[in-house]
């Protein structure tokens, strides 16, 4: 599916705030906020998650699942490992 970190990264790449993403997806701002607070995979009903994914894809984001290759072949960003957020060295303190 999609993770909260992917939503935040996609918004950053697109230059969207949560309100504009909510409008583009036809969802409420609290729904987007709740999805972004999820641990790991996004919590929410399937219809809302699909609306969010569709909006991000329409805006030009390719969502890449764990272990998948990018079909687009363009530039992108992907986590190499699950380092703690904010860790620049990749090592836990």
MARTORLO-472637 format. One record per atom (N, C-alpha, C): chain; atom name; y, z, x. Coordinates in steps of 0.2 Angstrom, whole numbers, padded with zeros to 4 digits. Layout:
pt c=A	a=CA	v=Y	w=Z	u=X
...
This chain:
pt c=A	a=N	v=-0006	w=0000	u=0004
pt c=A	a=CA	v=0000	w=0000	u=0000
pt c=A	a=C	v=0006	w=0000	u=0004
pt c=A	a=N	v=0011	w=0005	u=0003
pt c=A	a=CA	v=0017	w=0005	u=0007
pt c=A	a=C	v=0018	w=0012	u=0009
pt c=A	a=N	v=0021	w=0014	u=0015
pt c=A	a=CA	v=0023	w=0020	u=0017
pt c=A	a=C	v=0030	w=0022	u=0016
pt c=A	a=N	v=0032	w=0028	u=0016
pt c=A	a=CA	v=0039	w=0030	u=0015
pt c=A	a=C	v=0043	w=0027	u=0021
pt c=A	a=N	v=0040	w=0028	u=0027
pt c=A	a=CA	v=0043	w=0025	u=0033
pt c=A	a=C	v=0044	w=0018	u=0033
pt c=A	a=N	v=0040	w=0014	u=0030
pt c=A	a=CA	v=0041	w=0007	u=0029
pt c=A	a=C	v=0047	w=0005	u=0025
pt c=A	a=N	v=0047	w=0009	u=0019
pt c=A	a=CA	v=0053	w=0008	u=0015
pt c=A	a=C	v=0060	w=0010	u=0019
pt c=A	a=N	v=0060	w=0015	u=0022
pt c=A	a=CA	v=0066	w=0017	u=0026
pt c=A	a=C	v=0068	w=0011	u=0031
pt c=A	a=N	v=0062	w=0009	u=0035
pt c=A	a=CA	v=0063	w=0004	u=0040
pt c=A	a=C	v=0066	w=-0003	u=0037
pt c=A	a=N	v=0063	w=-0004	u=0031
pt c=A	a=CA	v=0064	w=-0011	u=0028
pt c=A	a=C	v=0072	w=-0010	u=0025
pt c=A	a=N	v=0074	w=-0005	u=0023
pt c=A	a=CA	v=0081	w=-0004	u=0021
pt c=A	a=C	v=0085	w=-0005	u=0026
pt c=A	a=N	v=0084	w=-0002	u=0032
pt c=A	a=CA	v=0088	w=-0002	u=0038
pt c=A	a=C	v=0088	w=-0009	u=0040
pt c=A	a=N	v=0083	w=-0013	u=0041
pt c=A	a=CA	v=0083	w=-0020	u=0043
pt c=A	a=C	v=0087	w=-0024	u=0038
pt c=A	a=N	v=0087	w=-0023	u=0032
pt c=A	a=CA	v=0091	w=-0026	u=0027
pt c=A	a=C	v=0098	w=-0024	u=0026
pt c=A	a=N	v=0100	w=-0018	u=0029
pt c=A	a=CA	v=0106	w=-0015	u=0028
pt c=A	a=C	v=0108	w=-0013	u=0021
pt c=A	a=N	v=0102	w=-0010	u=0017
pt c=A	a=CA	v=0103	w=-0008	u=0010
pt c=A	a=C	v=0103	w=0000	u=0010
pt c=A	a=N	v=0107	w=0002	u=0006
pt c=A	a=CA	v=0106	w=0010	u=0004
pt c=A	a=C	v=0101	w=0010	u=-0001
pt c=A	a=N	v=0100	w=0017	u=-0003
pt c=A	a=CA	v=0095	w=0018	u=-0008
pt c=A	a=C	v=0097	w=0015	u=-0015
pt c=A	a=N	v=0103	w=0016	u=-0016
pt c=A	a=CA	v=0106	w=0014	u=-0023
pt c=A	a=C	v=0105	w=0006	u=-0024
pt c=A	a=N	v=0107	w=0002	u=-0018
pt c=A	a=CA	v=0106	w=-0005	u=-0019
pt c=A	a=C	v=0099	w=-0007	u=-0019
pt c=A	a=N	v=0094	w=-0004	u=-0016
pt c=A	a=CA	v=0087	w=-0005	u=-0016
pt c=A	a=C	v=0085	w=-0004	u=-0023
pt c=A	a=N	v=0087	w=0002	u=-0026
pt c=A	a=CA	v=0085	w=0004	u=-0033
pt c=A	a=C	v=0087	w=-0002	u=-0038
pt c=A	a=N	v=0093	w=-0004	u=-0037
pt c=A	a=CA	v=0095	w=-0009	u=-0042
pt c=A	a=C	v=0091	w=-0016	u=-0041
pt c=A	a=N	v=0090	w=-0018	u=-0035
pt c=A	a=CA	v=0086	w=-0024	u=-0033
pt c=A	a=C	v=0079	w=-0023	u=-0036
pt c=A	a=N	v=0076	w=-0017	u=-0036
pt c=A	a=CA	v=0069	w=-0016	u=-0038
pt c=A	a=C	v=0069	w=-0015	u=-0046
pt c=A	a=N	v=0075	w=-0014	u=-0049
pt c=A	a=CA	v=0075	w=-0012	u=-0056
pt c=A	a=C	v=0072	w=-0005	u=-0057
pt c=A	a=N	v=0073	w=0000	u=-0052
pt c=A	a=CA	v=0071	w=0007	u=-0053
pt c=A	a=C	v=0077	w=0011	u=-0052
pt c=A	a=N	v=0076	w=0018	u=-0054
pt c=A	a=CA	v=0081	w=0022	u=-0053
pt c=A	a=C	v=0082	w=0025	u=-0046
pt c=A	a=N	v=0088	w=0027	u=-0045
pt c=A	a=CA	v=0089	w=0030	u=-0038
pt c=A	a=C	v=0084	w=0036	u=-0037
pt c=A	a=N	v=0083	w=0041	u=-0041
pt c=A	a=CA	v=0079	w=0046	u=-0040
pt c=A	a=C	v=0072	w=0044	u=-0039
pt c=A	a=N	v=0069	w=0038	u=-0041
pt c=A	a=CA	v=0063	w=0036	u=-0040
pt c=A	a=C	v=0062	w=0033	u=-0033
pt c=A	a=N	v=0067	w=0030	u=-0030
pt c=A	a=CA	v=0068	w=0028	u=-0023
pt c=A	a=C	v=0068	w=0034	u=-0019
pt c=A	a=N	v=0072	w=0039	u=-0020
pt c=A	a=CA	v=0072	w=0045	u=-0016
pt c=A	a=C	v=0066	w=0048	u=-0016
pt c=A	a=N	v=0062	w=0049	u=-0022
pt c=A	a=CA	v=0056	w=0052	u=-0022
pt c=A	a=C	v=0051	w=0048	u=-0018
pt c=A	a=N	v=0051	w=0042	u=-0018
pt c=A	a=CA	v=0046	w=0038	u=-0014
pt c=A	a=C	v=0047	w=0039	u=-0007
pt c=A	a=N	v=0054	w=0039	u=-0005
pt c=A	a=CA	v=0055	w=0040	u=0003
pt c=A	a=C	v=0054	w=0047	u=0005
pt c=A	a=N	v=0053	w=0052	u=0001
pt c=A	a=CA	v=0051	w=0058	u=0003
pt c=A	a=C	v=0044	w=0059	u=0003
pt c=A	a=N	v=0040	w=0054	u=0001
pt c=A	a=CA	v=0032	w=0055	u=0001
pt c=A	a=C	v=0030	w=0056	u=0009
pt c=A	a=N	v=0024	w=0059	u=0009
pt c=A	a=CA	v=0021	w=0060	u=0016
pt c=A	a=C	v=0016	w=0054	u=0016
pt c=A	a=N	v=0016	w=0050	u=0021
pt c=A	a=CA	v=0012	w=0044	u=0022
pt c=A	a=C	v=0013	w=0039	u=0016
pt c=A	a=N	v=0007	w=0038	u=0012
pt c=A	a=CA	v=0008	w=0033	u=0007
pt c=A	a=C	v=0013	w=0035	u=0002
pt c=A	a=N	v=0016	w=0030	u=-0001
pt c=A	a=CA	v=0021	w=0032	u=-0006
pt c=A	a=C	v=0018	w=0034	u=-0013
pt c=A	a=N	v=0020	w=0039	u=-0016
pt c=A	a=CA	v=0018	w=0042	u=-0022
pt c=A	a=C	v=0022	w=0039	u=-0027
pt c=A	a=N	v=0019	w=0037	u=-0033
pt c=A	a=CA	v=0022	w=0034	u=-0038
pt c=A	a=C	v=0018	w=0030	u=-0043
pt c=A	a=N	v=0020	w=0028	u=-0049
pt c=A	a=CA	v=0015	w=0024	u=-0053
pt c=A	a=C	v=0015	w=0017	u=-0050
pt c=A	a=N	v=0010	w=0014	u=-0051
pt c=A	a=CA	v=0008	w=0007	u=-0048
pt c=A	a=C	v=0014	w=0002	u=-0050
pt c=A	a=N	v=0016	w=0002	u=-0056
pt c=A	a=CA	v=0021	w=-0003	u=-0058
pt c=A	a=C	v=0027	w=-0002	u=-0054
pt c=A	a=N	v=0030	w=0004	u=-0053
pt c=A	a=CA	v=0036	w=0005	u=-0049
pt c=A	a=C	v=0035	w=0003	u=-0041
pt c=A	a=N	v=0029	w=0005	u=-0039
pt c=A	a=CA	v=0028	w=0003	u=-0032
pt c=A	a=C	v=0028	w=-0005	u=-0031
pt c=A	a=N	v=0025	w=-0008	u=-0036
pt c=A	a=CA	v=0024	w=-0015	u=-0035
pt c=A	a=C	v=0032	w=-0018	u=-0036
pt c=A	a=N	v=0036	w=-0015	u=-0040
pt c=A	a=CA	v=0043	w=-0018	u=-0041
pt c=A	a=C	v=0046	w=-0017	u=-0034
pt c=A	a=N	v=0045	w=-0011	u=-0031
pt c=A	a=CA	v=0048	w=-0010	u=-0025
pt c=A	a=C	v=0046	w=-0015	u=-0019
pt c=A	a=N	v=0040	w=-0016	u=-0019
pt c=A	a=CA	v=0037	w=-0021	u=-0014
pt c=A	a=C	v=0040	w=-0028	u=-0015
pt c=A	a=N	v=0040	w=-0030	u=-0022
pt c=A	a=CA	v=0042	w=-0036	u=-0023
pt c=A	a=C	v=0050	w=-0037	u=-0021
pt c=A	a=N	v=0054	w=-0032	u=-0023
pt c=A	a=CA	v=0061	w=-0032	u=-0021
pt c=A	a=C	v=0062	w=-0033	u=-0013
pt c=A	a=N	v=0058	w=-0029	u=-0009
pt c=A	a=CA	v=0058	w=-0030	u=-0002
pt c=A	a=C	v=0056	w=-0036	u=0000
pt c=A	a=N	v=0051	w=-0039	u=-0002
pt c=A	a=CA	v=0048	w=-0046	u=0000
pt c=A	a=C	v=0053	w=-0051	u=-0002
pt c=A	a=N	v=0056	w=-0051	u=-0008
pt c=A	a=CA	v=0061	w=-0056	u=-0010
pt c=A	a=C	v=0067	w=-0055	u=-0006
pt c=A	a=N	v=0069	w=-0050	u=-0003
pt c=A	a=CA	v=0075	w=-0049	u=0001
pt c=A	a=C	v=0073	w=-0051	u=0009
pt c=A	a=N	v=0067	w=-0053	u=0010
pt c=A	a=CA	v=0065	w=-0055	u=0017
pt c=A	a=C	v=0061	w=-0051	u=0021
pt c=A	a=N	v=0059	w=-0046	u=0019
pt c=A	a=CA	v=0054	w=-0041	u=0023
pt c=A	a=C	v=0047	w=-0043	u=0022
pt c=A	a=N	v=0044	w=-0043	u=0027
pt c=A	a=CA	v=0036	w=-0044	u=0027
pt c=A	a=C	v=0033	w=-0037	u=0029
pt c=A	a=N	v=0030	w=-0034	u=0024
pt c=A	a=CA	v=0026	w=-0028	u=0025
pt c=A	a=C	v=0020	w=-0029	u=0028
pt c=A	a=N	v=0019	w=-0026	u=0034
pt c=A	a=CA	v=0012	w=-0026	u=0038
pt c=A	a=C	v=0008	w=-0020	u=0037
pt c=A	a=N	v=0002	w=-0021	u=0034
pt c=A	a=CA	v=-0002	w=-0015	u=0034
pt c=A	a=C	v=-0005	w=-0013	u=0040
pt c=A	a=N	v=-0008	w=-0007	u=0040
pt c=A	a=CA	v=-0011	w=-0004	u=0046
pt c=A	a=C	v=-0017	w=-0009	u=0049
pt c=A	a=N	v=-0016	w=-0011	u=0055
pt c=A	a=CA	v=-0021	w=-0016	u=0058
pt c=A	a=C	v=-0021	w=-0023	u=0056
pt c=A	a=N	v=-0016	w=-0025	u=0052
pt c=A	a=CA	v=-0015	w=-0032	u=0050
pt c=A	a=C	v=-0010	w=-0036	u=0055
pt c=A	a=N	v=-0011	w=-0042	u=0055
pt c=A	a=CA	v=-0007	w=-0046	u=0059
pt c=A	a=C	v=-0001	w=-0049	u=0055
pt c=A	a=N	v=0004	w=-0050	u=0058
pt c=A	a=CA	v=0010	w=-0053	u=0054
pt c=A	a=C	v=0009	w=-0061	u=0053
pt c=A	a=N	v=0009	w=-0063	u=0047
pt c=A	a=CA	v=0008	w=-0070	u=0045
pt c=A	a=C	v=0014	w=-0074	u=0047
pt c=A	a=N	v=0020	w=-0071	u=0047
pt c=A	a=CA	v=0027	w=-0075	u=0048
pt c=A	a=C	v=0028	w=-0077	u=0055
pt c=A	a=N	v=0025	w=-0073	u=0060
pt c=A	a=CA	v=0026	w=-0074	u=0067
pt c=A	a=C	v=0033	w=-0073	u=0069
pt c=A	a=N	v=0037	w=-0070	u=0065
pt c=A	a=CA	v=0044	w=-0069	u=0068
pt c=A	a=C	v=0045	w=-0062	u=0071
pt c=A	a=N	v=0051	w=-0061	u=0073
pt c=A	a=CA	v=0052	w=-0054	u=0076
pt c=A	a=C	v=0051	w=-0049	u=0071
pt c=A	a=N	v=0049	w=-0043	u=0074
pt c=A	a=CA	v=0048	w=-0037	u=0069
pt c=A	a=C	v=0048	w=-0031	u=0073
pt c=A	a=N	v=0047	w=-0025	u=0070
pt c=A	a=CA	v=0046	w=-0019	u=0073
pt c=A	a=C	v=0039	w=-0016	u=0070
pt c=A	a=N	v=0036	w=-0013	u=0074
pt c=A	a=CA	v=0029	w=-0009	u=0072
pt c=A	a=C	v=0028	w=-0003	u=0076
pt c=A	a=N	v=0026	w=0002	u=0073
pt c=A	a=CA	v=0024	w=0008	u=0077
pt c=A	a=C	v=0017	w=0007	u=0081
pt c=A	a=N	v=0017	w=0009	u=0087
pt c=A	a=CA	v=0011	w=0008	u=0091
pt c=A	a=C	v=0006	w=0014	u=0089
pt c=A	a=N	v=0009	w=0020	u=0088
pt c=A	a=CA	v=0005	w=0026	u=0087
pt c=A	a=C	v=0009	w=0030	u=0082
pt c=A	a=N	v=0006	w=0035	u=0080
pt c=A	a=CA	v=0009	w=0040	u=0075
pt c=A	a=C	v=0012	w=0046	u=0079
pt c=A	a=N	v=0018	w=0044	u=0083
pt c=A	a=CA	v=0021	w=0049	u=0087
pt c=A	a=C	v=0026	w=0053	u=0082
pt c=A	a=N	v=0027	w=0059	u=0083
pt c=A	a=CA	v=0032	w=0063	u=0079
pt c=A	a=C	v=0038	w=0060	u=0078
pt c=A	a=N	v=0041	w=0060	u=0072
pt c=A	a=CA	v=0048	w=0057	u=0071
pt c=A	a=C	v=0053	w=0059	u=0076
pt c=A	a=N	v=0057	w=0055	u=0078
pt c=A	a=CA	v=0062	w=0057	u=0083
pt c=A	a=C	v=0060	w=0058	u=0090
pt c=A	a=N	v=0053	w=0057	u=0092
pt c=A	a=CA	v=0051	w=0058	u=0098
pt c=A	a=C	v=0051	w=0051	u=0102
pt c=A	a=N	v=0055	w=0051	u=0107
pt c=A	a=CA	v=0056	w=0045	u=0111
pt c=A	a=C	v=0051	w=0044	u=0117
pt c=A	a=N	v=0048	w=0049	u=0119
pt c=A	a=CA	v=0043	w=0049	u=0124
pt c=A	a=C	v=0036	w=0047	u=0122
pt c=A	a=N	v=0035	w=0049	u=0115
pt c=A	a=CA	v=0028	w=0048	u=0112
pt c=A	a=C	v=0024	w=0054	u=0113
pt c=A	a=N	v=0027	w=0059	u=0117
pt c=A	a=CA	v=0023	w=0065	u=0118
pt c=A	a=C	v=0025	w=0070	u=0113
pt c=A	a=N	v=0021	w=0075	u=0111
pt c=A	a=CA	v=0023	w=0080	u=0107
pt c=A	a=C	v=0026	w=0086	u=0111
pt c=A	a=N	v=0031	w=0089	u=0109
pt c=A	a=CA	v=0034	w=0094	u=0113
pt c=A	a=C	v=0030	w=0100	u=0114
